[in-house]
Amino acid sequence: MKYFTSSFILFLLTSASVLSVADPITWNLWPGEAPGEIVTLPPESYRVNDDRLTAGKPVRRLQNVSIPTLTIYKPDPKIDTGSSIMIAPGGGFTILAYDKEGTEVAEWANSIGMTAIVLKYRVPGNVHNPEKPWLPAAQDGQRAMSLVRSRSDELGIDPDRIGIMGFSAGGAPVNYTAFASERLYEAVDRHDDHSFRPAFAAPIYSGVWMPEGMDQSDAFPPVFIVITYDDKDRSIGLAEAYIKLKKANVSAEMHIYSEGGHGYGLRRTEKPVTSWPDRMEDWLKLKGFLDR
């Protein structure tokens, strides 16, 4: 018979604990078929184009998403703040840049003590809803926020400190949770009894902004915005959005960099714009979201 030392047993227990923290949790967003589904897509798959690199690395582009999910990544318990952030990758409503604007962002959020929740919303949007390609993403965002708030106890997170961040087209889930006055689908279960309003919102080089009919009497969350001058007309739209937020007395911080274009994610380069996660961490600290 082999005998194990107490230190070896402690090592096994510690390893099991670390593994359980590292393993992500995945939930289906809807109890059945998502609202408005009219076309059956081919199976989900990734495509990688080695000729289109960001910071010298390829991007895994997820396509044909018709069953949206949430994947939850927990931080190390030693630094867990109880706050969380939902992450909506971009992709023009046709694909999701799932690593660059999803899982890599989750790693950053975990590193500052936040639970990260990656939203895999439906794409391509023009198949799900030809007239409003942004609508499935917006519906999935509202549903995701209500679902997470309803089940916050299971995740060990504060239901009043759940924020949302979206990149490019991922601005649709951000904007239609943070600023929409009405739910964009009929409630399907008890989870939809919970509010879809986040505690904070962060549109990052978003091409989607300000829902029509935004009711300025609503209580909107604080907002953190990043854009570059050379990102086509998106910088104009986000600058105008900042002015609207200011006029509505909504707390907002906006960073406009001269260069960087579009789609840089969190991947560091020599350009100053790629230091924006540091600025957001400062802002989160200022607003109390990283307090333990």
Backbone torsions as a table, in degrees:
resi	resn	phi	psi	omega
1	MET	NA	137.7	178.7
2	LYS	-93.8	141.5	178.4
3	TYR	-113.1	139.1	-177.0
4	PHE	-109.8	137.5	178.1
5	THR	-72.2	158.8	179.5
6	SER	-63.3	-33.2	179.3
7	SER	-67.5	-36.2	178.0
8	PHE	-67.4	-40.9	177.7
9	ILE	-63.1	-41.6	178.3
10	LEU	-62.2	-38.6	177.1
11	PHE	-60.3	-44.0	179.8
12	LEU	-63.2	-43.5	-179.4
13	LEU	-65.2	-41.7	179.2
14	THR	-64.6	-42.0	179.4
15	SER	-62.6	-41.2	179.3
16	ALA	-63.7	-38.4	179.8
17	SER	-65.1	-44.8	179.4
18	VAL	-62.3	-42.1	-179.8
19	LEU	-61.6	-41.7	-178.0
20	SER	-65.8	-32.1	177.4
21	VAL	-71.6	-39.1	-174.2
22	ALA	-73.6	-27.7	-176.6
23	ASP	-71.3	121.5	178.1
24	PRO	-73.0	158.5	176.8
25	ILE	-111.1	136.3	178.6
26	THR	-120.9	131.0	176.3
27	TRP	-117.8	141.7	165.1
28	ASN	-71.3	142.7	-174.8
29	LEU	-77.5	-39.4	-175.2
30	TRP	-114.5	148.2	179.2
31	PRO	-70.4	-20.9	177.8
32	GLY	-143.4	-141.0	179.4
33	GLU	-70.9	139.4	177.9
34	ALA	-66.4	154.1	-176.7
35	PRO	-64.6	140.9	173.2
36	GLY	79.2	11.9	-179.9
37	GLU	-71.6	125.5	-177.2
38	ILE	-128.5	-11.5	-175.7
39	VAL	-134.6	139.4	174.6
40	THR	-89.7	122.6	-178.5
41	LEU	-89.7	161.1	170.8
42	PRO	-63.1	169.1	178.8
43	PRO	-59.3	149.4	175.2
44	GLU	-58.3	145.1	176.6
45	SER	-159.0	160.2	175.6
46	TYR	-102.2	146.1	168.2
47	ARG	-128.4	141.1	-177.6
48	VAL	-126.9	125.2	179.0
49	ASN	-109.8	106.0	-177.5
50	ASP	-67.7	-11.3	178.1
51	ASP	-87.6	-10.7	179.4
52	ARG	-117.7	92.2	-174.2
53	LEU	-105.4	152.0	170.6
54	THR	-121.8	120.7	-175.9
55	ALA	53.3	38.2	176.2
56	GLY	80.0	5.0	-177.8
57	LYS	-123.3	146.7	176.9
58	PRO	-72.4	167.8	179.1
59	VAL	-119.7	132.9	175.8
60	ARG	-86.6	113.0	-176.5
61	ARG	-102.1	113.9	-178.0
62	LEU	-87.5	129.6	-177.3
63	GLN	-125.6	163.0	175.2
64	ASN	64.9	40.1	178.1
65	VAL	-82.5	116.9	175.3
66	SER	-121.9	-12.4	176.6
67	ILE	-116.1	94.3	-175.9
68	PRO	-71.6	148.4	-178.5
69	THR	-139.8	167.4	168.7
70	LEU	-118.8	134.5	172.9
71	THR	-119.4	124.4	-171.3
72	ILE	-107.6	128.8	178.4
73	TYR	-117.4	122.3	-178.9
74	LYS	-93.1	143.5	175.9
75	PRO	-79.8	172.9	173.5
76	ASP	-58.5	129.9	-179.1
77	PRO	-55.5	-26.5	-178.6
78	LYS	-65.9	-25.5	-178.2
79	ILE	-118.9	6.9	-176.4
80	ASP	-63.2	122.1	-179.1
81	THR	-90.5	-13.9	-173.1
82	GLY	87.0	-12.4	175.8
83	SER	-83.0	160.5	179.2
84	SER	-146.0	160.8	178.8
85	ILE	-139.6	129.5	174.7
86	MET	-88.0	138.2	-172.3
87	ILE	-122.2	122.1	-179.8
88	ALA	-113.1	105.8	178.5
89	PRO	-64.5	159.4	175.1
90	GLY	-95.0	-175.2	179.7
91	GLY	150.9	19.4	175.7
92	GLY	63.6	23.3	-178.8
93	PHE	62.7	15.5	176.5
94	THR	-114.7	-31.9	174.8
95	ILE	-141.1	175.8	170.9
96	LEU	-122.5	126.5	174.0
97	ALA	-77.2	76.9	-160.3
98	TYR	-72.0	-30.2	176.8
99	ASP	-85.9	-53.8	-175.1
100	LYS	-59.3	-39.6	-176.0
101	GLU	-117.1	18.0	179.5
102	GLY	-133.4	-83.3	-174.0
103	THR	-67.8	-34.0	177.1
104	GLU	-67.3	-34.4	176.8
105	VAL	-69.4	-36.7	177.7
106	ALA	-61.3	-40.3	178.0
107	GLU	-61.2	-43.2	178.0
108	TRP	-62.0	-46.4	-179.6
109	ALA	-60.3	-43.5	177.1
110	ASN	-60.3	-36.3	-176.3
111	SER	-67.6	-21.6	177.6
112	ILE	-106.1	16.5	170.6
113	GLY	88.4	18.6	-179.3
114	MET	-109.6	141.1	168.3
115	THR	-69.0	131.8	-178.9
116	ALA	-107.2	134.7	-177.0
117	ILE	-127.4	104.7	-177.3
118	VAL	-88.1	122.5	-179.2
119	LEU	-92.9	115.5	173.6
120	LYS	-97.1	92.5	-177.4
121	TYR	-91.9	169.3	-171.2
122	ARG	-72.7	130.9	171.8
123	VAL	-143.5	149.6	1.7
124	PRO	-81.0	136.6	-176.4
125	GLY	-64.1	-31.6	-177.8
126	ASN	-72.5	-14.4	172.7
127	VAL	-84.2	-43.3	-179.9
128	HIS	-67.7	-39.3	179.9
129	ASN	-148.9	93.2	-173.7
130	PRO	-59.5	-34.0	-176.8
131	GLU	-77.6	-33.3	-177.2
132	LYS	-133.6	82.5	-175.9
133	PRO	-62.3	-19.3	178.8
134	TRP	-81.4	-15.8	-170.9
135	LEU	-63.2	-47.1	179.0
136	PRO	-57.8	-40.3	178.4
137	ALA	-63.4	-41.2	179.8
138	ALA	-67.2	-43.1	177.3
139	GLN	-61.4	-44.6	-179.8
140	ASP	-63.4	-36.4	178.0
141	GLY	-64.5	-45.1	179.3
142	GLN	-63.8	-44.6	179.3
143	ARG	-62.3	-43.0	-178.3
144	ALA	-61.5	-43.3	-178.0
145	MET	-66.6	-41.7	178.1
146	SER	-64.5	-41.7	-178.2
147	LEU	-64.0	-45.5	-179.0
148	VAL	-66.3	-42.2	178.6
149	ARG	-62.7	-41.1	-179.4
150	SER	-63.8	-35.5	-175.0
151	ARG	-108.0	23.9	-175.6
152	SER	-61.5	-32.6	179.4
153	ASP	-61.1	-37.2	180.0
154	GLU	-63.4	-29.7	-176.1
155	LEU	-96.0	-8.6	-178.5
156	GLY	68.5	36.6	-179.7
157	ILE	-119.0	158.5	178.7
158	ASP	-79.6	118.9	-178.1
159	PRO	-65.5	-15.9	179.5
160	ASP	-98.0	7.2	177.9
161	ARG	-132.3	47.8	175.9
162	ILE	-107.5	113.9	178.3
163	GLY	-103.9	179.8	178.5
164	ILE	-143.0	139.2	178.2
165	MET	-128.4	137.7	178.9
166	GLY	-139.2	141.9	-179.2
167	PHE	-108.1	132.1	175.5
168	SER	52.5	-119.4	179.0
169	ALA	-62.2	-21.3	174.5
170	GLY	-64.0	-3.9	172.8
171	GLY	-67.7	-20.5	179.1
172	ALA	-63.9	-50.1	174.7
173	PRO	-60.3	-34.2	177.9
174	VAL	-63.7	-53.5	-172.0
175	ASN	-69.2	-35.1	-176.8
176	TYR	-87.6	0.0	165.7
177	THR	-100.7	-41.9	-174.3
178	ALA	-76.8	-30.7	-169.4
179	PHE	-127.2	-13.4	179.2
180	ALA	-72.0	145.9	-179.3
181	SER	-91.8	-22.3	-174.8
182	GLU	-130.7	151.7	175.6
183	ARG	-71.1	140.7	-174.3
184	LEU	-92.2	10.9	177.5
185	TYR	-151.4	161.1	176.5
186	GLU	-73.5	135.5	179.7
187	ALA	-54.6	138.3	-175.7
188	VAL	-110.2	-22.1	179.4
189	ASP	-162.9	-171.9	-174.3
190	ARG	-64.7	-25.0	-179.6
191	HIS	-63.0	-29.8	-179.7
192	ASP	-76.5	-1.1	171.7
193	ASP	-73.8	-15.1	-178.3
194	HIS	-92.6	147.5	-177.5
195	SER	-62.3	147.4	173.9
196	PHE	-96.9	5.5	-177.9
197	ARG	-78.1	124.4	178.6
198	PRO	-79.7	168.4	178.0
199	ALA	-80.5	-25.3	174.3
200	PHE	-156.1	162.8	-177.2
201	ALA	-136.7	140.9	-178.7
202	ALA	-137.7	89.4	172.8
203	PRO	-80.0	119.6	-178.0
204	ILE	-109.3	120.3	-171.6
205	TYR	36.6	49.8	-176.0
206	SER	-77.0	138.7	174.6
207	GLY	-100.3	3.5	-178.6
208	VAL	-123.5	127.8	-175.5
209	TRP	-148.1	148.1	170.4
210	MET	49.0	97.5	176.8
211	PRO	-56.1	145.3	175.4
212	GLU	-64.2	143.0	178.3
213	GLY	74.8	22.8	178.5
214	MET	-58.0	124.1	-178.0
215	ASP	-88.0	108.4	-175.1
216	GLN	-73.9	-1.3	174.8
217	SER	-83.8	-12.3	179.0
218	ASP	-70.1	159.0	175.3
219	ALA	-90.6	106.9	-177.6
220	PHE	-94.7	150.4	179.9
221	PRO	-78.6	164.0	173.5
222	PRO	-64.8	152.6	-171.0
223	VAL	-129.7	139.5	174.9
224	PHE	-121.4	126.8	-172.4
225	ILE	-126.3	139.1	174.3
226	VAL	-130.1	135.0	178.5
227	ILE	-156.0	162.5	173.7
228	THR	-120.6	152.5	179.3
229	TYR	-59.3	-36.6	-173.9
230	ASP	-92.1	21.6	178.1
231	ASP	-97.4	59.2	177.6
232	LYS	48.5	-136.3	-177.9
233	ASP	-90.3	0.0	-179.9
234	ARG	-62.8	-34.3	-179.6
235	SER	-66.0	-31.8	176.9
236	ILE	-68.7	-46.3	-179.3
237	GLY	-60.6	-42.1	-178.8
238	LEU	-73.7	-32.8	174.8
239	ALA	-64.4	-41.5	176.9
240	GLU	-65.6	-35.8	177.4
241	ALA	-64.0	-40.3	178.4
242	TYR	-60.3	-41.0	179.1
243	ILE	-63.2	-41.8	177.5
244	LYS	-61.4	-42.2	179.2
245	LEU	-64.1	-42.2	178.1
246	LYS	-60.4	-44.9	-179.9
247	LYS	-65.9	-27.8	178.7
248	ALA	-89.2	7.5	179.4
249	ASN	60.2	35.8	176.8
250	VAL	-96.0	129.2	178.2
251	SER	-63.2	125.0	-177.2
252	ALA	-146.5	144.1	173.9
253	GLU	-127.1	129.6	-176.4
254	MET	-127.6	134.3	177.2
255	HIS	-117.7	120.0	178.0
256	ILE	-113.5	117.6	178.3
257	TYR	-102.6	152.0	-175.0
258	SER	-73.5	-33.2	-175.9
259	GLU	-135.7	155.4	177.3
260	GLY	148.3	-21.0	178.2
261	GLY	65.8	-129.0	-171.2
262	HIS	-138.9	145.5	169.4
263	GLY	81.6	29.7	-177.6
264	TYR	-84.0	-16.0	179.5
265	GLY	58.6	-138.2	176.1
266	LEU	-106.4	10.2	-175.6
267	ARG	-76.3	122.3	-173.8
268	ARG	-77.0	136.8	171.4
269	THR	-135.7	-169.8	178.3
270	GLU	-75.2	-11.8	-177.2
271	LYS	-77.6	134.5	-178.2
272	PRO	-56.6	-28.2	-177.2
273	VAL	-58.6	-29.8	-175.7
274	THR	-76.7	2.2	171.8
275	SER	-91.2	5.4	-175.8
276	TRP	-58.2	-31.4	177.8
277	PRO	-59.1	-30.5	176.8
278	ASP	-65.7	-40.5	178.9
279	ARG	-66.3	-38.4	179.4
280	MET	-68.3	-37.4	176.3
281	GLU	-61.0	-42.4	176.4
282	ASP	-58.7	-43.4	-178.6
283	TRP	-65.8	-42.5	178.4
284	LEU	-61.9	-39.0	175.9
285	LYS	-63.8	-46.1	-179.0
286	LEU	-58.1	-39.4	-177.2
287	LYS	-85.2	-1.4	175.8
288	GLY	86.5	7.9	-177.1
289	PHE	-78.0	-13.2	177.6
290	LEU	-106.5	9.9	173.9
291	ASP	-69.9	145.5	179.3
292	ARG	-103.1	NA	NA
